[in-house]
Amino acid sequence: MTAVRHWWTGLFAKYVASLVGLVTFVLAFNGGVEAGLMYRDITNAVVRLESEKAQFAGQRIGQFIDEIERQIGWATRASAGADQRRADYMLLLQQVAAIDQLAWLDGSGKEVLNISRSGTGRVTGADYSRSPKFTQALANRVWFGPGYFRNGTEPYFTIAMAHAVRNAGVTVSEIDLGHLEDLVRTIQVGKTGYVYVIGSQGRVLARSAQYRVQSGTDVSNLPQVAPLLSVANAKPERIAHGRDIDGRSVLASSASIPRVGWSVLVEQPLGEALEPMYALLGRLAWLIGMGLVVAACAGALLARRMVVPIRALQTGASRLAASEFDHRIDVRTGDEIEVLASEFNRMATHLQESYSRLEQKVEERTRDLAQSVRELKALEEIGRAVASSLELQSVLETIVTRAVELARADAGAIYRYEASLREFRLAEAHGLDPSLVEAVRGTRIRESESAMGEAATARKPIVIADLATIPNYPLRDLTLAAGFHSVLIVPLVGPEEILGSLVVQRRETGDFPGNIVSLMQTFADQSVLAMANARLFREIEEKSRQLEIASQHKSQFLANMSHELRTPLNAVLGYAELMVDGLYGQLPDKAVGILERMQANGRHLLGLINDVLDLSKIEAGQFTLALEDYSMKSVVGSVVAATESLAQAKGLALTAEVAADLPTGRGDERRLTQVLLNIVSNAIKFTEVGSVEIRADAANGCFQVRVRDTGPGIAPQDQARIFEEFQQADNSITRQKGGTGLGLAISKHLIEMHGGTLSLQSELGVGSTFQILLPMRVEAQSTPA
Ligand code: ADP
C-alpha cells in the first residue's frame, strides 16, 4: 500500500519551491546590497550637496554682514557733531535697507542720538556704559549682538561699532534680519528641502520658503542643532541625520558664520532624499515578483519534465507489482530516467518470460497432479473393489474401465488364462464393439502363438506401437479391422502361474509412455490380486460348506453316541445299585466298596455324557428349553442344599442371600439350577480358604444372580476363553482339579437361550464373581449367538 501523498510533498512542489526560493534569494540579496549601497550614496550625496549649499548661504550671509559692517564703518570714520552724525545716519538708513535703527552712544556710553527708519527713534539718554554694546564695541571695535525678535517673530540683530576717533563713542545699529531671508529664500534643496539660519541662542533667524517654522522658534532641541550651540564642541560642519520640528527624519548639513556665531542649516526630509532608493526598491519588488512568476513557471516546467517520466516509472513499477507484465513504460527523456525506464522494461520482459515459464510449469504440474490424483483415485477405487467385492467380474470391469481411461486409450480388455487348454479367454472388455467382442470370444488365442503369451512368458509388458508390423497373431487382423493400431499388453502372472492378460488399445499408432506402462502394471497387479482373492474365496466357501456338513455329522454322531452310551451305563449303574442294596444276596464289604467306586465313576461318566449330549444338542440346534413358572428362591435353595456338604468338607463359608419377594420367574428351572450348580460347584472346587457367596435379586425385569468366591481368580487372557467348549484356565490349580471344560460353555448357552447373559469379573489372587442376568419371564427360547 502506498502512503497518502500530498501534492506539496511531491517532487513537483519541491522543484518549484527550490527554484522560486533560489531566485527570490538572489534577487532579494542583490536588491538588499544594492539598496544598502544606494542608501549610503544617496545620503552622502545629499549631505554633500546640502553642505555646499549651507557653505554658500553662510558665505552670502557673511558678505551681507560684512557689507552692513562696511557701511556702518563709513559712518563712524570721521569725528562729527550731532547734526553731522544725524545726517550720516539718515544717509545710512537710506542706503542700507537692512538697517532699521541707528543710535549714537557718546564717549561715556550715553545715548545721544537715535534715528529709526520708522521715525519712532527717540533719544532716551540712557547710560550704556556698562552694556556690552558699548564696552565690547570699544574693546573690539565691532560687537555683534545676539539676535532678538520684535513681536516674537521679527528677527533683529545689533551691530555696535566704535568710532574711529578716540572717545567719539559707539554707533549702535539695529539690523532688520527680515532681509536675511532674501539671501536664503532662493536656495532650493530637492522639492521639500529647506534652509534656515539659527542664532547663537538656537532660535530661527531666517528661513527659506519651504521651512514651515516661524522665525523666532526655538529649535535648539533638535538633535542636529544642539551640537552647533554647544560651546565646548568643535562645531561640526556636517550633520547627517536629524529631525525636523515634527520629529520626522531629515538629512541635515550646516555651515557656521563664525563672526556672528550663527549657523546655516540645510535639511531635506529623508523620505524625499531616499525617493530614488524607494523607487529602486519598488522596481526590485516588481522584479522579485516577476522573478517569482518566471521561476515558478520554469520550476513547474522543469519539474514536469522530471516528474512526468518519474510518474510514468512509478505507475509502471506498480503495474509490474500488480503482475501486469505486458505493460511497458514509455519515457523518452533521453537521460538517466529513460535508461531507468528501459531497465524496468527489460525487467518486465524477463519477469513476463519467467512468469509464463512458471505458469507453464504450474500448468504441467497441475496436469501431472490431476493425472496422479485420477490414478490414485482409480487405484483406490480398484483397491476398494478388490478388498470389498468378491464379485470378480465387477472388479475386472472396474479395472479395465479405469485402465482405458487413465491410459487415454480407446478400448481395453482382460483375458483369463485357461491353464488346461493353454489358451486365453476374454473375461471383460471395455470400448469394444459387441461384434468384435463376439469375434474375439470365437477366436482361439493360444499361449504359444500370441502376443499375450509372449508377454506372459517374458513376465513383462509388451508395447506394439504399430499392430501392422507384428506377425500374424490370432487377434491381429480383427483388431486392425476394428480400427485399433497400437496395443499395450500387460501379463497377469502370479508367483508361479499365468492368470491372464490386461490389454489396452488405441486407434492411432505410437508408443505408450513409460508412466502409463507402469500404471498399467499396477492395474495388472490389482487384477492378479482380485483373481487370487476370488479363487481363495471360492476355496474358503467350499471349505466352510464342507466343515458345516462335518460339524452336523459330528453333532448327530455325538447325540446318537451319547444316547447309545447312556442306556447301557444306566443299566450298569442300576444293577450296581441293586447289588449294593443286597438284592442279589449279601456281598463281602470289599466287593461293596468296589461296587460303590464303580457307581461313583459311572455317575461321573454319565454326567460327562450328559454334558456332551447337551452340548451337541445345542450345537445341532436340537436343544429345547422346558419353559415353566419357577421360584428363584427355590433354585438357589436347591443349589445350596446340593453343595453345602462340599463346602463344609473344605471348611468354606457358603452363604446365600435371596432378595425378599422376588417375583415368580418363567424359564427352564432344571437347566437354570444346572447352570447355578455348575458355577457354585466351580467356586467351591477352586477356592481353598474363605467363602462363596450367592446373591439373588431383581432389577429392570431381570434376575441378577451373583456368585462370588475368594478363590485364585482367573487371568484376564483366560476370562473369555473359559466360556468356550473344552477350555480351561491355563494354570496349575485347574490341572490339579481336573474337569472337562464343558460346564461354563453349556451354562453360557443355556443362559443365552433364556435371552440372558453370563459374565465374569475376576482378579488374580483375590477371587472371581460370576454374574447371571436373566429375564424374569422367558416366553420363547432365543437362538444363542
Ligand atoms: P471344568 O470345571 O470342568 O474344568 P468349567 O467350564 O466349569 O469346566 O470351568 C472351566 C474352567 O474355568 C475351569 O477349568 C477353571 O480353570 C476355570 N474356573 C471356573 N470357575 C472358576 C472359579 N470360580 N475360580 C477359578 N477358576 C475357575
Residues whose N, C-alpha, C, O or C-beta is under 5 A from the ligand:
A	BS01	ADP	N682 A683 F686 G711 G713 I722 Q727 Q728 A729 T734 G738 G739 T740 G741 L742 G743 L744 A745 S768
